[in-house]
Amino acid sequence: MDRPAMASVFRMRHAPATVSGVRSTGQGQADPIIRVNSLGDAIRFVANAYPNYDITDVAVTCGDPSIPRLGNLEVKEVWREYGERLTQE
């Protein structure tokens, strides 16, 4: 993900978002239903999900068509660049 794309994600950090594709790593546990308030919260959740969850197939989506679907690697890149600033005003 290039810097302009990451900057777009940062600007949209307060937009509603969804997280899918998260799997439980526990034996016999159901896959979680993740509820987040914003794109920034979604990115923080996924970035901190290991080792409790398998995020290999994660998808973070936002209602804004200018923000592409974010997979595991993109989330990690954005989190590395912006960190907790994604969840602040």
C-alpha positions, 0 to 999 in steps of 0.5 A, a space after each residue: 500500500 502506497 503512502 497516498 492510499 494510507 493517508 486516505 485511510 487515515 483521513 477516513 478513520 472515523 467512517 463506519 467499517 466492518 471486519 470479516 474473516 476473523 477466525 477463533 484459534 481456540 479449540 471448539 470455539 465459534 468464530 467471533 462476530 466483530 463489532 467496531 465503531 469506525 475504520 480506525 477501531 477496525 484497524 486497531 482490532 485486527 492489528 492487535 488480534 494475534 494470538 487470540 484470532 486467526 486473521 489470515 483471511 481478514 477483510 476490513 471494509 468501509 462505506 467509502 468507495 475510495 477506500 479499498 478493502 484492507 487485508 491483513 498486510 494492509 492493516 499491518 502497514 497502516 497500523 505501523 504508520 499511524 498506530 493509535 492516532 487512528 483511533 483519536 480525534 
